[in-house]
Structure formats: structure tokens, C-alpha cells
């Protein structure tokens, strides 16, 4: 408990430091482009999740997962 209080008092909480750089793996960029080409079809919005972590003042995005889009007339939606 004492170490938590000391770190809180010194301001060394990782959430306090602002992110100054963003680093994205090349595979993540390719997966985003592929998802847009398969699901976007024009100006539609595609969605997904970016995964990563903060290292010092850098946000490292290491993976991503797409959210598939389903329309109401999609017969196989329940399967």
C-alpha cells in the first residue's frame, strides 16, 4: 500500500503522461485496408478494434480486429 501512495504522490502514473507518438505495425495497416475494401464499398463506414499499449510517450498499435457489417436482409446472419 505504501508503494501505491508514494507513486501517486510522485506523479509517476502512466496515465498521466501524454502520448506524443503513435506507432502502427505494417500488418495492422494492411488489415485495415483489406477490411475497408471488403466491407466498405465506397463511402460506407467500417468499424473495428485497435489493440496496443503505451510505452513511455508512444502508443504502439500491434493488432486490429474488424467488426463485420450485416444488413437486415442477410439470411445467414443468425448462423
Sine and cosine of phi, psi and omega as CSV:
sin_phi,cos_phi,sin_psi,cos_psi,sin_omega,cos_omega
0.00,0.00,-0.61,0.79,-0.03,-1.00
-0.90,0.43,-0.58,0.82,-0.01,-1.00
-0.92,0.38,-0.56,0.83,0.06,-1.00
-0.90,0.43,-0.70,0.71,-0.01,-1.00
-0.90,0.43,-0.65,0.76,-0.01,-1.00
-0.91,0.40,-0.68,0.73,-0.01,-1.00
-0.93,0.36,-0.56,0.83,0.04,-1.00
-0.93,0.38,-0.62,0.78,-0.01,-1.00
-0.94,0.34,-0.56,0.83,-0.04,-1.00
-0.99,0.13,-0.20,0.98,0.04,-1.00
0.98,0.21,0.44,0.90,-0.03,-1.00
-1.00,-0.06,0.37,0.93,0.04,-1.00
-0.93,0.37,0.79,-0.61,-0.02,-1.00
-0.88,0.47,-0.38,0.92,0.02,-1.00
-0.96,0.26,-0.25,0.97,-0.01,-1.00
-0.99,0.17,-0.45,0.90,-0.07,-1.00
-0.99,0.13,0.77,-0.64,-0.01,-1.00
-0.96,0.26,0.48,-0.87,0.06,-1.00
-0.99,0.11,0.82,-0.57,-0.02,-1.00
-0.95,-0.31,-0.32,0.95,-0.01,-1.00
-0.69,-0.72,0.48,-0.88,0.10,-0.99
-0.81,-0.58,0.79,-0.62,0.00,-1.00
-0.88,-0.48,0.84,-0.54,-0.03,-1.00
-0.89,-0.46,0.78,-0.63,0.07,-1.00
-0.89,0.45,0.54,-0.84,0.00,-1.00
-0.87,0.48,-0.60,0.80,0.01,-1.00
-0.89,0.45,-0.57,0.82,0.03,-1.00
-0.90,0.44,-0.69,0.72,0.01,-1.00
-0.89,0.46,-0.68,0.73,0.02,-1.00
-0.90,0.43,-0.62,0.78,0.03,-1.00
-0.92,0.39,-0.59,0.81,0.04,-1.00
-0.91,0.41,-0.71,0.71,0.01,-1.00
-0.89,0.46,-0.69,0.72,0.01,-1.00
-0.88,0.47,-0.69,0.73,0.01,-1.00
-0.89,0.46,-0.66,0.75,0.02,-1.00
-0.91,0.42,-0.67,0.74,-0.01,-1.00
-0.91,0.41,-0.57,0.82,-0.02,-1.00
-0.99,0.15,-0.62,0.78,-0.12,-0.99
-0.95,-0.30,-0.47,0.89,-0.14,-0.99
-0.94,0.33,-0.78,0.63,0.01,-1.00
0.70,0.71,0.95,0.32,0.03,-1.00
0.97,-0.24,-0.79,-0.62,-0.09,-1.00
-0.97,-0.23,0.24,0.97,0.02,-1.00
-0.93,0.37,0.40,-0.92,0.01,-1.00
-1.00,0.00,0.71,-0.71,0.13,-0.99
-0.92,-0.39,0.48,-0.88,-0.06,-1.00
-0.77,-0.64,0.37,-0.93,0.04,-1.00
-0.14,-0.99,-0.15,-0.99,-0.02,-1.00
-0.86,-0.51,0.72,-0.70,0.12,-0.99
-0.97,-0.23,0.71,-0.70,0.02,-1.00
-0.90,-0.44,0.65,-0.76,0.02,-1.00
-0.06,-1.00,-0.22,-0.98,0.00,-1.00
-0.49,-0.87,0.33,-0.94,0.02,-1.00
-0.99,-0.12,0.82,-0.57,0.06,-1.00
-0.85,-0.52,0.93,-0.37,-0.09,-1.00
0.82,0.57,-0.93,-0.37,-0.01,-1.00
-0.95,-0.32,0.36,0.93,-0.08,-1.00
-0.84,-0.54,0.73,-0.68,0.11,-0.99
-0.99,-0.10,0.89,-0.46,-0.01,-1.00
-0.97,-0.24,0.92,-0.38,0.05,-1.00
-1.00,-0.06,0.89,-0.46,-0.16,-0.99
-0.94,-0.35,-0.26,0.97,-0.02,-1.00
-0.34,-0.94,0.27,-0.96,0.07,-1.00
-0.48,-0.88,0.42,-0.91,0.02,-1.00
-0.71,-0.71,0.77,-0.64,-0.01,-1.00
-0.99,0.15,0.47,-0.88,0.19,-0.98
-0.99,-0.13,0.89,-0.46,0.01,-1.00
-0.93,0.36,0.56,-0.83,0.03,-1.00
-0.99,-0.13,0.70,-0.71,0.05,-1.00
-0.82,-0.57,0.66,-0.75,0.08,-1.00
-0.99,-0.15,0.27,-0.96,-0.04,-1.00
-0.92,0.39,-0.44,0.90,0.00,-1.00
-1.00,0.02,0.15,0.99,0.02,-1.00
-0.97,0.26,0.93,-0.36,-0.09,-1.00
-0.94,0.34,-0.59,0.81,-0.08,-1.00
-1.00,0.05,0.19,0.98,-0.08,-1.00
-0.86,0.52,-0.67,0.74,-0.05,-1.00
-0.95,0.31,-0.40,0.92,-0.02,-1.00
-0.99,0.16,0.00,0.00,0.00,0.00
